[in-house]
Structure formats: structure tokens, C-alpha cells
Amino acid sequence: MIVSNITVPLLGAVDTAVLGHLPSAEYLSGVAIGASVISMLLWAFGFLRMGTTGLVARSVDSGAAWLLRALGLAFALGILLLLLASPLLPLITQGMNASADAAPHAHSYLQIRLLSAPLALANFALLGFFIGRGDSRTPLAILVAANLLNILLDLVLILGLDMGARGAAWASVCADLGGFILGWRLLVTRHPAALEEIGKFRAARNFWPWQQAAPWMELLRINSDLFVRTCLLLFTLTFFTAQSAGQGDTLLAANAILLQLLMMTSYALDGFAHATEALVGRAVRARSAPQFQRTTTAAGVLALGSALLITLILLLGKDWILPLFTDIPAVLAASDAYYPWLCALPLVAVWSYQLDGVFIGAGKSRQMRDTMFIATVIVFLPCWWFTRQYNNAGIWFSLFLWFGARSSGLLVYFYIYTNKKYWM
């Protein structure tokens, strides 16, 4: 799961690295804004992955019925997103404080990337099913294949055909399409029992909400909490990018590089969280407190050890990591100035990632929502307001406290629920 997750931010990291070596920072700035917006729009529906994983892990059968419901919801939401967001792109770009040079690149990137919204959301549902089934190799195959395709097309379209931001967008669209085709193919070949169960489920004519409302209500209950939680998360990261854009293209490009590195560390640490989702779901289904304790303890120790290792790699590897992303002197200098914040974040953020896996597996989505609300509305925004005079340092300090509040809130919930034996 760690290897699988690291491939996810590579899709954006490769775009950043290739564009960062073009002569001007405006290309990187435009795609940074566009990628931030598309992440907000798509990952707002990340509950399709998280909710599906927990439901499948706690299911007494293969969980194929939950996959079919999630896929139906994914395609419906993806089409709706494509139709509603496209006309609003000029306003969205303007709201992100894009400079006059970067705005056209951001707009064209978003126009193209939205075309794959239904497939991107369907991929969330497929990945959630495989993780819930404890199948970590299939997500690895899907994500590695999709990102290799993205890397190849980035090189061809951006460097070879000089398509700039449009090339980066088309490469990502093709990666989404390739990932879905491969994911469905691997579902057929590696989980034939699930496919057979889907056929029986459809034949029973109880798929639609008006035919069998209870499962859909459970799906919507869990997903609505996760939707609010994910929207708050993406609002924070998008707000961070918007504030960066207001400080000029150089600082925006530097923060884009540091955020890509942060995403890579986040997805790496999420590997233990995703494995925990499936294992905790099984423990809750079996009502086994010892199994729950063994899983959470082992995953917590390994996650903390990984956070320490990542911090060490970042500290020792600064001089060769940053030049991989850009050779523009001003952007490189700005990235170096704020690099210490990046090095400190894994040790603070690790519990926010790891405990997310515990709560998702146990079906405790409301607690995740409440913690994220407190971290965003009560901690991050007031902190940013009172540190605005410190410009970029202020926004990084606010992000640091945001991660700390998320970790602290989930640790408090975990302590209370464990002591009172609420998990089972």
C-alpha cells in the first residue's frame, strides 16, 4: 500500500518536475493552480474510496454489491461535476488569485482535466473495493500503470510537442482512462466471485434506492460525513495555494514544489492507514477486541517509524531533491527557504493519517468530520488571519498547526473510544 500510494502524487509531481524545467515559472504556476482546483473538485468525492473500503471490509460477503452502488454513484456525480463546473472555470481561476500570465494556463488545464471526472471518481470506487478486500497488489498495478502512462505522455506532449499546460492535462486524462480500463480488467480476472455476485445482485432487481433503500442510506450516511471532511481538507490546501498565488509566481511555484513533496510523504504514510482500514474492518465485523488492538498497535508503531525515516531522508536529501523539480534559481531559493517546514510536518501529521484508517475501518466517520471542522475553522483560519503580516511563513505556520490539530483531535477520540470499548 505504501508503494501504491506513493505513485498517486507522482502524477502531479511529474507534471511539476517537467514544467519546472521550462524557461518561465508561469507554466508551473498555472498548472499548480489548475491541479489544486481539480484536486479540490475530485477529492471532494474521495469518500467513494474511503467509504467503499470500510463497507467492503465489514461486509460478510465479497462486498460486490457495495462496489456496484459506489460505481453508480461515482459516474452520476462525475457527470454532474463535469456539467456544473465547466461554465464556472473563469470565476474559479480568478478566485485563485492567478496572475495574468498564469491564468490562461490554469484555465486550459482545468477545461481538459474535467473531461475525465467520471472515470476518476469510478477509479476511487474500484480502489476502495480492492483495499477493502485486502488486495493490495491490484491497486499497485493500477496506479503504477496509470502513472507510467502519465510520465510517458508528459514527456511526449510537454517536451516533445510543446503543449505546455494542455499537454499535462491530456496526459492526466489518459492516465485516468487507462487506470479504469485496467482496474475493471483486474476485477474480472482476480475477483471472479465478486463479478458473479454483481450479476446476481442486478438480476434480483434490488439495486436502485427505491427498490432497496437501507443500503443506500448507509452509503450516504457514511459518505456524507466523509464528504464534509474531505471538502474541509481540500479547502485548506486550496486556500494555501490561493494565498501563495497572491505573493507572486515565484513563491507560488516554490510552494507548489513543497506541496508535491508533502503529498508524497502523506501518501506514503497513508499506506499503513489504508491497510489498517481493511484489518480494522475485519476486527469490527468479528467483534474481536484483541485483533483490533494488535492491528492498531502494530500499524501505529510502523507509521511512526516511517515518519521518522521520511524526515531523515528529507533532511539529508535536500540538495538533490529540490533540483529534481526546478532549475530556476529564484524558485529554488524560495523552496530552500521554506523547506524546514516540510521536514517537520511528517512527525506532526502522521497520526492524522494513521487514525483516519482506524476510524474509516470502524465506520466512525462523524468523528473524522468533527475533528477536521475544528482543525480548519477554529485553528487554521484564525491562525492565518493573525499571522498574515508574516506572509509565506504565516501560511506555513498555519498549515503546521492544522495538521497538529487533526492529529490531536483524533488521538483524543481514539483514547476515549478505546477506554470505553466503543469500537466493537
HURA-V976157 format. One record per pair of residues at least 24 apart in sequence whose ideal C-beta (glycine too) atoms are under 6 Angstrom apart, sorted by the first residue. I is the first residue (numbers start at 1). J is the second residue. Records with the same first field share a line. If there is no record, write none. Layout:
BEGIN
I=J ; J
END
This chain:
BEGIN
1=136 ; 271 ; 274 ; 275
2=268 ; 271
3=140
4=139 ; 140 ; 143
5=267 ; 270 ; 271
6=267 ; 268
7=143 ; 144 ; 147
8=267
9=263 ; 264 ; 267
10=147
11=147 ; 150
12=260
13=260
14=151 ; 154
15=168
16=260 ; 325
17=325
18=154 ; 158
20=325 ; 326
21=327
25=249 ; 253 ; 328 ; 331
26=101 ; 102 ; 249
27=105 ; 164
28=253
29=102 ; 249 ; 252 ; 253
30=102 ; 105 ; 106 ; 165
31=109 ; 165 ; 168
32=252 ; 256
33=96 ; 98 ; 106
34=106 ; 109 ; 110
36=238 ; 241
37=92 ; 110
38=113
40=234 ; 238
41=85
42=120
43=230 ; 234
44=230 ; 231 ; 234
45=77 ; 121
46=230
47=223 ; 226 ; 227
48=74 ; 121 ; 124 ; 125
49=124 ; 127 ; 128
50=226 ; 360
51=222 ; 223 ; 226
52=125 ; 128 ; 129
53=128 ; 131 ; 132 ; 277
54=281 ; 360 ; 361 ; 363
56=129 ; 132
57=132 ; 278 ; 281 ; 282 ; 361
58=281 ; 285
62=193 ; 194 ; 197
63=132
64=194 ; 197 ; 198
65=201
67=129
68=198
69=219
70=125
71=122 ; 125
74=121 ; 122 ; 125
75=118
77=121
78=117 ; 118 ; 121
79=118
81=117
82=114 ; 117
85=114
86=114
96=242 ; 245
97=242 ; 245 ; 246
98=245
99=249
105=165
108=165 ; 166
109=165 ; 169
112=169 ; 170
113=169 ; 172
115=173
116=173 ; 176
119=176 ; 177 ; 180
120=176
122=180
123=179 ; 180
126=183
131=274 ; 278
132=278
134=278
138=186 ; 190
142=179 ; 182 ; 183
145=182
146=175 ; 178 ; 179
149=175 ; 178
150=175
222=365
225=365 ; 366 ; 369
226=365
228=369
229=368 ; 369 ; 372
232=372 ; 376
236=376 ; 380 ; 402
240=395
243=395
250=330 ; 331 ; 334
251=334 ; 392
253=331
254=331 ; 334 ; 335
257=325 ; 335
258=342
261=342
262=342
265=310 ; 346
269=303 ; 350 ; 353
270=353
272=299 ; 302 ; 303 ; 354
273=353 ; 354 ; 356 ; 357
276=357 ; 358
277=357 ; 360 ; 361
280=358 ; 361 ; 362
281=361
284=362
287=424
289=424
292=423
296=358
300=354
303=350 ; 354
307=346 ; 347 ; 350
310=346
311=343 ; 346 ; 347
314=343
315=343
338=396
341=396
348=403 ; 404
349=403
351=407 ; 411
352=403 ; 406 ; 407
355=410 ; 414
362=423
367=413
371=406 ; 409 ; 410
374=409
375=402 ; 405 ; 406
379=405
END
